[in-house]
Amino acid sequence: MALTAAAPTWVDSPWLTLVRELAPAAAALIALGAACVAFVIGRRQIAASSANLDKQLAAQAREARLDRQAQDARATRAERRDVLVDAARAVQTVRHLAIRLHWMRIATRAPELSGQPYSADDANTLSQELDGARETIDFYVSVLTVIGLSEPAQALSDLQDTFDSYCTAGDAPPGEVSEVTAAARATLSRFAASLPTERRPVAGDGPHD
C-alpha cells in the first residue's frame, strides 16, 4: 500500500526555519547590546562617582590647608604678642632708669634738692643697668624687625636714640628726661596698636585657591 506524502505546514515554512536559525545570533546581539548599554551606564556612574570623590577630596584638602593656615596664624600672633609684651617691659625699664638717672643727676648738681644721697656704688650700679637696658632695647629692635613688626621696631628705635642721647649727655638739662618718658609712652601706644587680633583664614586667602 503506497503512502501519500504529508503536505507542508506553516511550521515547515522557510521563513520560520530562517528565524529559528537566526535566533541564537539575534539573542547574542541583544545580549551584546545590553552589555554595551550597561557598560556605558557603568562608566557614567563611575565618572560621576569619581567627580564627586574629587570634589570631596578637594574640599577636605582646602579645609586642611585653612586649618594649617589658622594654626600658623595663631602661632605667629602668639609669637608677636609675646615679643611685644617683653619689649614693653624693656620700655618700662628704660623709662624707670631714665627717671633714676634724672634724680641722680639732680643729686650730683644740687644735693640739697634731691633729698637722697647717691654713692659711687649707686652710680656704678645704675650705669651697668643703663648699659643692659640699651642692649636689651637694641635686641628687641632687631627681633621686631625680623618678625615683621616694622612700625613698633621704628618706635622702639626712636626711643633707643632718645634714651642713648639722654644717657650720654652728662650735662643734659633736667627737663630732657621728659623726652625719654614721652618717647616711652609713644612706643607703648604703638605696641598696643600693633597687638595681633584673631582672624581665621577663608577660602581665597591662599595663593592656590
MOWO-V421075 format. One record per residue. N is the residue number from 1. RES is the residue in one small letter. SS is DSSP state (H for helix, E for strand, L for the rest). OMEGA is omega in radians with two decimals (none if undefined). NEAR is the number of other C-alpha atoms within 12 Angstrom. Layout:
# MOWO-V421075
n=N res=RES ss=SS omega=OMEGA near=NEAR
n=N res=RES ss=SS omega=OMEGA near=NEAR
This chain:
# MOWO-V421075
n=1 res=m ss=L omega=-3.09 near=3
n=2 res=a ss=L omega=3.11 near=4
n=3 res=l ss=L omega=3.13 near=5
n=4 res=t ss=L omega=3.13 near=6
n=5 res=a ss=L omega=-3.13 near=6
n=6 res=a ss=L omega=3.13 near=7
n=7 res=a ss=L omega=3.12 near=9
n=8 res=p ss=L omega=3.12 near=9
n=9 res=t ss=L omega=-3.12 near=10
n=10 res=w ss=H omega=3.12 near=10
n=11 res=v ss=H omega=-3.11 near=13
n=12 res=d ss=H omega=-3.08 near=14
n=13 res=s ss=L omega=-3.14 near=13
n=14 res=p ss=H omega=-3.13 near=13
n=15 res=w ss=H omega=3.14 near=12
n=16 res=l ss=H omega=3.08 near=14
n=17 res=t ss=H omega=3.11 near=14
n=18 res=l ss=H omega=3.12 near=15
n=19 res=v ss=H omega=-3.13 near=16
n=20 res=r ss=H omega=-3.13 near=16
n=21 res=e ss=H omega=-3.12 near=13
n=22 res=l ss=H omega=-3.08 near=14
n=23 res=a ss=H omega=3.14 near=14
n=24 res=p ss=H omega=3.14 near=13
n=25 res=a ss=H omega=3.11 near=14
n=26 res=a ss=H omega=3.12 near=15
n=27 res=a ss=H omega=3.13 near=15
n=28 res=a ss=H omega=3.11 near=13
n=29 res=l ss=H omega=3.11 near=14
n=30 res=i ss=H omega=3.13 near=14
n=31 res=a ss=H omega=3.12 near=14
n=32 res=l ss=H omega=3.11 near=14
n=33 res=g ss=H omega=3.11 near=14
n=34 res=a ss=H omega=3.12 near=15
n=35 res=a ss=H omega=3.11 near=14
n=36 res=c ss=H omega=3.11 near=14
n=37 res=v ss=H omega=3.13 near=14
n=38 res=a ss=H omega=3.14 near=15
n=39 res=f ss=H omega=3.14 near=14
n=40 res=v ss=H omega=3.13 near=14
n=41 res=i ss=H omega=3.13 near=14
n=42 res=g ss=H omega=3.13 near=16
n=43 res=r ss=H omega=3.10 near=14
n=44 res=r ss=H omega=3.13 near=14
n=45 res=q ss=H omega=3.11 near=14
n=46 res=i ss=H omega=3.13 near=16
n=47 res=a ss=H omega=3.13 near=14
n=48 res=a ss=H omega=3.13 near=14
n=49 res=s ss=H omega=3.12 near=14
n=50 res=s ss=H omega=3.12 near=16
n=51 res=a ss=H omega=3.11 near=14
n=52 res=n ss=H omega=3.12 near=14
n=53 res=l ss=H omega=3.10 near=14
n=54 res=d ss=H omega=3.12 near=16
n=55 res=k ss=H omega=3.14 near=14
n=56 res=q ss=H omega=3.14 near=14
n=57 res=l ss=H omega=3.11 near=14
n=58 res=a ss=H omega=3.12 near=17
n=59 res=a ss=H omega=3.12 near=16
n=60 res=q ss=H omega=3.12 near=14
n=61 res=a ss=H omega=3.12 near=17
n=62 res=r ss=H omega=3.13 near=24
n=63 res=e ss=H omega=3.11 near=21
n=64 res=a ss=H omega=3.12 near=17
n=65 res=r ss=H omega=3.10 near=25
n=66 res=l ss=H omega=3.10 near=25
n=67 res=d ss=H omega=3.12 near=20
n=68 res=r ss=H omega=3.10 near=18
n=69 res=q ss=H omega=3.13 near=23
n=70 res=a ss=H omega=3.12 near=22
n=71 res=q ss=H omega=3.11 near=18
n=72 res=d ss=H omega=3.14 near=18
n=73 res=a ss=H omega=3.10 near=22
n=74 res=r ss=H omega=3.13 near=20
n=75 res=a ss=H omega=3.13 near=17
n=76 res=t ss=H omega=3.12 near=22
n=77 res=r ss=H omega=-3.14 near=25
n=78 res=a ss=H omega=3.13 near=19
n=79 res=e ss=H omega=-3.13 near=22
n=80 res=r ss=H omega=3.14 near=32
n=81 res=r ss=H omega=-3.14 near=27
n=82 res=d ss=H omega=3.14 near=21
n=83 res=v ss=H omega=3.13 near=32
n=84 res=l ss=H omega=3.13 near=39
n=85 res=v ss=H omega=3.13 near=24
n=86 res=d ss=H omega=3.12 near=23
n=87 res=a ss=H omega=3.11 near=39
n=88 res=a ss=H omega=3.07 near=36
n=89 res=r ss=H omega=3.11 near=23
n=90 res=a ss=H omega=3.10 near=32
n=91 res=v ss=H omega=3.11 near=43
n=92 res=q ss=H omega=3.10 near=28
n=93 res=t ss=H omega=3.11 near=27
n=94 res=v ss=H omega=-3.14 near=43
n=95 res=r ss=H omega=-3.13 near=36
n=96 res=h ss=H omega=3.13 near=24
n=97 res=l ss=H omega=3.10 near=33
n=98 res=a ss=H omega=3.12 near=42
n=99 res=i ss=H omega=3.09 near=29
n=100 res=r ss=H omega=3.11 near=29
n=101 res=l ss=H omega=3.10 near=38
n=102 res=h ss=H omega=-3.11 near=33
n=103 res=w ss=H omega=3.08 near=29
n=104 res=m ss=H omega=3.11 near=32
n=105 res=r ss=H omega=3.08 near=31
n=106 res=i ss=H omega=3.14 near=26
n=107 res=a ss=H omega=3.13 near=22
n=108 res=t ss=H omega=-3.09 near=23
n=109 res=r ss=H omega=-3.08 near=19
n=110 res=a ss=L omega=-3.09 near=16
n=111 res=p ss=H omega=-3.11 near=16
n=112 res=e ss=H omega=-3.12 near=12
n=113 res=l ss=H omega=-3.04 near=14
n=114 res=s ss=H omega=-3.10 near=18
n=115 res=g ss=L omega=-3.12 near=13
n=116 res=q ss=L omega=3.14 near=17
n=117 res=p ss=L omega=3.10 near=20
n=118 res=y ss=L omega=3.13 near=23
n=119 res=s ss=L omega=3.08 near=14
n=120 res=a ss=H omega=3.10 near=12
n=121 res=d ss=H omega=3.10 near=11
n=122 res=d ss=H omega=-3.14 near=18
n=123 res=a ss=H omega=3.13 near=22
n=124 res=n ss=H omega=3.12 near=15
n=125 res=t ss=H omega=3.13 near=18
n=126 res=l ss=H omega=3.13 near=28
n=127 res=s ss=H omega=3.11 near=21
n=128 res=q ss=H omega=3.12 near=17
n=129 res=e ss=H omega=3.11 near=23
n=130 res=l ss=H omega=3.11 near=30
n=131 res=d ss=H omega=3.12 near=23
n=132 res=g ss=H omega=3.14 near=19
n=133 res=a ss=H omega=3.13 near=30
n=134 res=r ss=H omega=3.08 near=34
n=135 res=e ss=H omega=3.13 near=22
n=136 res=t ss=H omega=3.11 near=26
n=137 res=i ss=H omega=3.12 near=41
n=138 res=d ss=H omega=3.11 near=29
n=139 res=f ss=H omega=-3.09 near=22
n=140 res=y ss=H omega=3.01 near=35
n=141 res=v ss=H omega=3.13 near=35
n=142 res=s ss=H omega=-3.11 near=22
n=143 res=v ss=H omega=-3.14 near=26
n=144 res=l ss=H omega=3.11 near=32
n=145 res=t ss=H omega=-3.10 near=22
n=146 res=v ss=H omega=-3.08 near=17
n=147 res=i ss=L omega=3.00 near=23
n=148 res=g ss=L omega=3.11 near=21
n=149 res=l ss=L omega=-3.01 near=30
n=150 res=s ss=H omega=-3.11 near=22
n=151 res=e ss=H omega=3.04 near=26
n=152 res=p ss=H omega=3.12 near=39
n=153 res=a ss=H omega=3.13 near=34
n=154 res=q ss=H omega=3.11 near=26
n=155 res=a ss=H omega=3.13 near=36
n=156 res=l ss=H omega=3.09 near=44
n=157 res=s ss=H omega=3.08 near=32
n=158 res=d ss=H omega=3.09 near=27
n=159 res=l ss=H omega=3.13 near=41
n=160 res=q ss=H omega=3.13 near=36
n=161 res=d ss=H omega=-3.14 near=23
n=162 res=t ss=H omega=-3.13 near=29
n=163 res=f ss=H omega=3.11 near=40
n=164 res=d ss=H omega=-3.13 near=29
n=165 res=s ss=H omega=-3.12 near=20
n=166 res=y ss=H omega=-3.10 near=33
n=167 res=c ss=H omega=-3.06 near=36
n=168 res=t ss=H omega=3.14 near=17
n=169 res=a ss=L omega=-3.08 near=17
n=170 res=g ss=L omega=-3.12 near=18
n=171 res=d ss=L omega=-3.12 near=17
n=172 res=a ss=L omega=3.08 near=22
n=173 res=p ss=L omega=-3.11 near=18
n=174 res=p ss=H omega=-3.09 near=26
n=175 res=g ss=H omega=-3.08 near=18
n=176 res=e ss=H omega=3.09 near=24
n=177 res=v ss=H omega=3.13 near=33
n=178 res=s ss=H omega=3.09 near=22
n=179 res=e ss=H omega=3.11 near=28
n=180 res=v ss=H omega=-3.12 near=36
n=181 res=t ss=H omega=3.10 near=29
n=182 res=a ss=H omega=3.10 near=25
n=183 res=a ss=H omega=3.10 near=30
n=184 res=a ss=H omega=3.11 near=38
n=185 res=r ss=H omega=3.13 near=23
n=186 res=a ss=H omega=3.13 near=26
n=187 res=t ss=H omega=3.13 near=37
n=188 res=l ss=H omega=3.08 near=31
n=189 res=s ss=H omega=3.10 near=20
n=190 res=r ss=H omega=3.08 near=26
n=191 res=f ss=H omega=-3.11 near=32
n=192 res=a ss=H omega=3.13 near=21
n=193 res=a ss=H omega=-3.08 near=17
n=194 res=s ss=H omega=3.12 near=25
n=195 res=l ss=L omega=-3.08 near=24
n=196 res=p ss=L omega=3.10 near=23
n=197 res=t ss=L omega=-3.10 near=15
n=198 res=e ss=L omega=3.04 near=16
n=199 res=r ss=L omega=3.13 near=17
n=200 res=r ss=L omega=3.09 near=20
n=201 res=p ss=L omega=3.10 near=22
n=202 res=v ss=L omega=-3.14 near=18
n=203 res=a ss=L omega=-3.09 near=19
n=204 res=g ss=L omega=3.11 near=13
n=205 res=d ss=L omega=-3.04 near=15
n=206 res=g ss=L omega=-3.11 near=16
n=207 res=p ss=L omega=-3.04 near=11
n=208 res=h ss=L omega=3.11 near=11
n=209 res=d ss=L omega=none near=15
